[in-house]
Amino acid sequence: MWSNSIRYTRNDSTAICEKLSQLNKKNSKQTSTLLLEAAKLFLGTPYVGGTLDKKKEERLTINASELDCTTLVETSLAMAMTASKNKKDFRTFCYNLQKIRYRSGECKGYDSRLHYFSWWVADGEEKGILCELSGKTFSAIQTLNLNFMSNNPDKYMQLKGDSMLIASIASHEKPFRQKATAYLPKSMLKNSKKSLPIRDGDVIALVTTIKGLDVTHMGIAVWVDGKLHMLHASSKEKKVILDKVSLYDYLASRKSCPGVRVVRVK
């Protein structure tokens, strides 16, 4: 299967299949529940940033031994989608991961990858995989103006010096400029489980005020003793953790993060 377009090691495929076997033993087949269960299987896995960008040639990359915040969520979701169909083979997992990670589910170069969270959500909603939560609790507005990648090409090995690729990225950013998006103010994260619409297994993204970006981090919602926490690949702890502090406390001192966006797996 796409042998020339997938980048992985035997250890990666073995690890994924072993974890899929564990997921298939779960009673619940709800994808959101399986997403959280899959992510828990990666607890303690080393955090390594930029694992998808080590090579200039774009391929579907699977790395089960090193994760960043995005690849943790994507890998866990692909596993959940696979297990929800009572599958546990690496081929189906790879198909689902490609469907999640790339525009229209096709790996057609660096600019086909869904680099921004807003791209990832919009594409996932079109595919019927994801649904971004809204409603009266999401009372704050972020006006998107995605341009960070096209404005800072030197920060990306693939974009540096490639005017055509930069232009392609900019064309995909354009629909996400001056676009209003609702989010949940972080002050509300101290509220109880009953008063918040967030469930275990929802994907949480941290909104940012950094110019040209939409979010800076993502993880998975977990309620612990009545407080909302986040399971994520932590750059501070250098591994995948279920954070000991609540999400409200985690964000309290982060001035550049006014709140969170929340996405549910359908």
FIVEXDREN-495992 format. One record per residue (C-alpha): residue number from 1; residue in one letter; x, y, z. Coordinates in pm, whole numbers, plus 50000, padded with zeros to 5 digits. Layout:
{site NUM, a, {X, Y, Z}}
...
END
This chain:
{site 1, m, {50000, 50000, 50000}}
{site 2, w, {50151, 50329, 49882}}
{site 3, s, {50494, 50186, 49973}}
{site 4, n, {50672, 50477, 49810}}
{site 5, s, {50459, 50743, 49980}}
{site 6, i, {50466, 50634, 50346}}
{site 7, r, {50750, 50702, 50588}}
{site 8, y, {50765, 50468, 50889}}
{site 9, t, {50973, 50198, 51056}}
{site 10, r, {50885, 49842, 51147}}
{site 11, n, {50878, 49950, 51512}}
{site 12, d, {50617, 50213, 51424}}
{site 13, s, {50386, 49968, 51248}}
{site 14, t, {50427, 49712, 51526}}
{site 15, a, {50348, 49969, 51795}}
{site 16, i, {50038, 50093, 51613}}
{site 17, c, {49906, 49740, 51560}}
{site 18, e, {49964, 49648, 51924}}
{site 19, k, {49776, 49956, 52039}}
{site 20, l, {49494, 49889, 51793}}
{site 21, s, {49458, 49540, 51939}}
{site 22, q, {49416, 49693, 52284}}
{site 23, l, {49154, 49938, 52155}}
{site 24, n, {48956, 49659, 51993}}
{site 25, k, {48913, 49502, 52335}}
{site 26, k, {48722, 49809, 52456}}
{site 27, n, {48346, 49770, 52492}}
{site 28, s, {48260, 50117, 52364}}
{site 29, k, {48280, 50176, 51991}}
{site 30, q, {48214, 50550, 52005}}
{site 31, t, {48497, 50717, 51820}}
{site 32, s, {48531, 51003, 52072}}
{site 33, t, {48568, 50754, 52357}}
{site 34, l, {48820, 50553, 52158}}
{site 35, l, {49012, 50872, 52078}}
{site 36, l, {49075, 50932, 52446}}
{site 37, e, {49158, 50567, 52508}}
{site 38, a, {49404, 50570, 52217}}
{site 39, a, {49573, 50886, 52346}}
{site 40, k, {49612, 50727, 52690}}
{site 41, l, {49813, 50447, 52527}}
{site 42, f, {50075, 50709, 52435}}
{site 43, l, {50120, 50846, 52789}}
{site 44, g, {50492, 50881, 52856}}
{site 45, t, {50587, 50886, 52487}}
{site 46, p, {50865, 51144, 52428}}
{site 47, y, {50768, 51486, 52297}}
{site 48, v, {50962, 51580, 51984}}
{site 49, g, {50859, 51880, 51777}}
{site 50, g, {50853, 51888, 51399}}
{site 51, t, {50854, 51514, 51338}}
{site 52, l, {50667, 51563, 51009}}
{site 53, d, {50921, 51812, 50877}}
{site 54, k, {51250, 51628, 50907}}
{site 55, k, {51251, 51547, 50535}}
{site 56, k, {51179, 51792, 50256}}
{site 57, e, {50981, 51545, 50047}}
{site 58, e, {50623, 51522, 50176}}
{site 59, r, {50508, 51171, 50261}}
{site 60, l, {50252, 51027, 50498}}
{site 61, t, {50474, 51000, 50808}}
{site 62, i, {50402, 50770, 51100}}
{site 63, n, {50615, 50807, 51412}}
{site 64, a, {50477, 50622, 51714}}
{site 65, s, {50782, 50678, 51934}}
{site 66, e, {50803, 51059, 51909}}
{site 67, l, {50499, 51287, 51916}}
{site 68, d, {50412, 51655, 51918}}
{site 69, c, {50072, 51798, 52008}}
{site 70, t, {49933, 51766, 51655}}
{site 71, t, {50063, 51419, 51575}}
{site 72, l, {49935, 51288, 51910}}
{site 73, v, {49582, 51399, 51824}}
{site 74, e, {49599, 51286, 51461}}
{site 75, t, {49752, 50947, 51542}}
{site 76, s, {49503, 50883, 51823}}
{site 77, l, {49211, 50985, 51603}}
{site 78, a, {49325, 50760, 51318}}
{site 79, m, {49350, 50471, 51563}}
{site 80, a, {49005, 50549, 51702}}
{site 81, m, {48851, 50560, 51354}}
{site 82, t, {49014, 50228, 51272}}
{site 83, a, {48907, 50057, 51595}}
{site 84, s, {48551, 50191, 51566}}
{site 85, k, {48514, 49981, 51250}}
{site 86, n, {48651, 49674, 51428}}
{site 87, k, {48973, 49697, 51230}}
{site 88, k, {49323, 49658, 51370}}
{site 89, d, {49549, 49653, 51066}}
{site 90, f, {49818, 49904, 50978}}
{site 91, r, {49682, 49956, 50626}}
{site 92, t, {49346, 50086, 50750}}
{site 93, f, {49519, 50303, 51009}}
{site 94, c, {49736, 50462, 50738}}
{site 95, y, {49430, 50527, 50523}}
{site 96, n, {49255, 50701, 50811}}
{site 97, l, {49561, 50905, 50907}}
{site 98, q, {49599, 51031, 50552}}
{site 99, k, {49229, 51117, 50545}}
{site 100, i, {49270, 51323, 50863}}
{site 101, r, {49601, 51495, 50787}}
{site 102, y, {49562, 51604, 50425}}
{site 103, r, {49327, 51823, 50229}}
{site 104, s, {49058, 51604, 50070}}
{site 105, g, {49240, 51305, 50219}}
{site 106, e, {49516, 51305, 49959}}
{site 107, c, {49888, 51356, 50015}}
{site 108, k, {49987, 51571, 49720}}
{site 109, g, {50284, 51763, 49854}}
{site 110, y, {50362, 51992, 50145}}
{site 111, d, {50080, 52234, 50063}}
{site 112, s, {49821, 51955, 50081}}
{site 113, r, {49888, 51905, 50453}}
{site 114, l, {49641, 52076, 50687}}
{site 115, h, {49899, 52286, 50870}}
{site 116, y, {49662, 52525, 51050}}
{site 117, f, {49408, 52401, 51304}}
{site 118, s, {49137, 52598, 51120}}
{site 119, w, {49221, 52415, 50797}}
{site 120, w, {49214, 52083, 50981}}
{site 121, v, {48873, 52151, 51134}}
{site 122, a, {48711, 52285, 50817}}
{site 123, d, {48834, 51991, 50613}}
{site 124, g, {48732, 51745, 50884}}
{site 125, e, {48383, 51894, 50893}}
{site 126, e, {48352, 51859, 50516}}
{site 127, k, {48448, 51493, 50547}}
{site 128, g, {48194, 51438, 50825}}
{site 129, i, {48466, 51346, 51077}}
{site 130, l, {48463, 51653, 51303}}
{site 131, c, {48223, 51914, 51435}}
{site 132, e, {48339, 52236, 51599}}
{site 133, l, {48128, 52324, 51903}}
{site 134, s, {47946, 52654, 51920}}
{site 135, g, {47661, 52806, 52116}}
{site 136, k, {47606, 53067, 52384}}
{site 137, t, {47900, 52954, 52598}}
{site 138, f, {48137, 53023, 52307}}
{site 139, s, {48083, 53391, 52358}}
{site 140, a, {48415, 53538, 52240}}
{site 141, i, {48518, 53597, 51880}}
{site 142, q, {48855, 53543, 51717}}
{site 143, t, {48891, 53711, 51378}}
{site 144, l, {49115, 53479, 51181}}
{site 145, n, {49384, 53628, 50964}}
{site 146, l, {49594, 53329, 50867}}
{site 147, n, {49919, 53437, 50704}}
{site 148, f, {50196, 53324, 50937}}
{site 149, m, {50338, 53059, 50706}}
{site 150, s, {50338, 53268, 50389}}
{site 151, n, {50475, 53570, 50577}}
{site 152, n, {50752, 53368, 50746}}
{site 153, p, {50870, 53117, 50484}}
{site 154, d, {51223, 53110, 50625}}
{site 155, k, {51088, 52933, 50933}}
{site 156, y, {50988, 52633, 50718}}
{site 157, m, {51246, 52420, 50538}}
{site 158, q, {50999, 52329, 50264}}
{site 159, l, {50893, 52689, 50196}}
{site 160, k, {51232, 52857, 50209}}
{site 161, g, {51319, 52991, 49863}}
{site 162, d, {51019, 52825, 49693}}
{site 163, s, {50800, 53110, 49564}}
{site 164, m, {50546, 52877, 49400}}
{site 165, l, {50492, 52678, 49718}}
{site 166, i, {50465, 52997, 49924}}
{site 167, a, {50201, 53126, 49681}}
{site 168, s, {50010, 52799, 49710}}
{site 169, i, {50010, 52819, 50090}}
{site 170, a, {49894, 53183, 50070}}
{site 171, s, {49606, 53083, 49842}}
{site 172, h, {49485, 52834, 50103}}
{site 173, e, {49527, 53092, 50380}}
{site 174, k, {49317, 53352, 50198}}
{site 175, p, {48969, 53208, 50280}}
{site 176, f, {49068, 53221, 50647}}
{site 177, r, {49134, 53592, 50662}}
{site 178, q, {48886, 53826, 50828}}
{site 179, k, {48682, 53521, 50925}}
{site 180, a, {48506, 53533, 51263}}
{site 181, t, {48535, 53221, 51477}}
{site 182, a, {48376, 53172, 51819}}
{site 183, y, {48573, 53038, 52112}}
{site 184, l, {48526, 52970, 52482}}
{site 185, p, {48688, 53235, 52705}}
{site 186, k, {48936, 53078, 52944}}
{site 187, s, {48759, 53236, 53242}}
{site 188, m, {48474, 52990, 53185}}
{site 189, l, {48699, 52685, 53210}}
{site 190, k, {48668, 52690, 53589}}
{site 191, n, {48297, 52611, 53553}}
{site 192, s, {48157, 52269, 53639}}
{site 193, k, {48114, 51978, 53403}}
{site 194, k, {47737, 52033, 53409}}
{site 195, s, {47767, 52393, 53287}}
{site 196, l, {48020, 52330, 53010}}
{site 197, p, {47946, 52146, 52685}}
{site 198, i, {48290, 51983, 52678}}
{site 199, r, {48309, 51603, 52703}}
{site 200, d, {48589, 51355, 52759}}
{site 201, g, {48756, 51293, 52424}}
{site 202, d, {48685, 51635, 52272}}
{site 203, v, {48978, 51803, 52099}}
{site 204, i, {49084, 52129, 52262}}
{site 205, a, {49292, 52396, 52086}}
{site 206, l, {49447, 52699, 52255}}
{site 207, v, {49353, 53022, 52079}}
{site 208, t, {49636, 53270, 52037}}
{site 209, t, {49681, 53642, 51984}}
{site 210, i, {50002, 53582, 51787}}
{site 211, k, {49965, 53759, 51455}}
{site 212, g, {49886, 53532, 51163}}
{site 213, l, {49806, 53222, 51369}}
{site 214, d, {49483, 53072, 51500}}
{site 215, v, {49601, 52835, 51776}}
{site 216, t, {49935, 52735, 51927}}
{site 217, h, {49864, 52400, 52096}}
{site 218, m, {49610, 52121, 52109}}
{site 219, g, {49519, 51825, 52326}}
{site 220, i, {49231, 51609, 52442}}
{site 221, a, {48974, 51691, 52709}}
{site 222, v, {48963, 51482, 53027}}
{site 223, w, {48745, 51552, 53330}}
{site 224, v, {48922, 51473, 53659}}
{site 225, d, {48739, 51513, 53991}}
{site 226, g, {48499, 51765, 53839}}
{site 227, k, {48770, 51978, 53675}}
{site 228, l, {48868, 51995, 53311}}
{site 229, h, {49220, 51876, 53231}}
{site 230, m, {49410, 51819, 52908}}
{site 231, l, {49593, 51512, 52784}}
{site 232, h, {49863, 51642, 52550}}
{site 233, a, {50218, 51616, 52423}}
{site 234, s, {50390, 51864, 52652}}
{site 235, s, {50698, 52051, 52532}}
{site 236, k, {50768, 52146, 52894}}
{site 237, e, {50752, 51792, 53032}}
{site 238, k, {50904, 51648, 52711}}
{site 239, k, {50646, 51370, 52695}}
{site 240, v, {50277, 51293, 52658}}
{site 241, i, {50100, 51364, 52987}}
{site 242, l, {49761, 51401, 53148}}
{site 243, d, {49826, 51740, 53300}}
{site 244, k, {49813, 51748, 53679}}
{site 245, v, {49677, 52102, 53684}}
{site 246, s, {49334, 52190, 53548}}
{site 247, l, {49311, 52353, 53207}}
{site 248, y, {49190, 52672, 53376}}
{site 249, d, {49504, 52685, 53591}}
{site 250, y, {49723, 52584, 53297}}
{site 251, l, {49602, 52884, 53096}}
{site 252, a, {49577, 53136, 53380}}
{site 253, s, {49922, 53288, 53326}}
{site 254, r, {49927, 53257, 52946}}
{site 255, k, {49845, 53609, 52835}}
{site 256, s, {49861, 53526, 52464}}
{site 257, c, {49586, 53263, 52504}}
{site 258, p, {49241, 53417, 52560}}
{site 259, g, {49052, 53087, 52541}}
{site 260, v, {48995, 52759, 52361}}
{site 261, r, {48823, 52614, 52059}}
{site 262, v, {48660, 52275, 52101}}
{site 263, v, {48605, 52010, 51835}}
{site 264, r, {48408, 51688, 51872}}
{site 265, v, {48460, 51370, 51674}}
{site 266, k, {48140, 51263, 51503}}
END
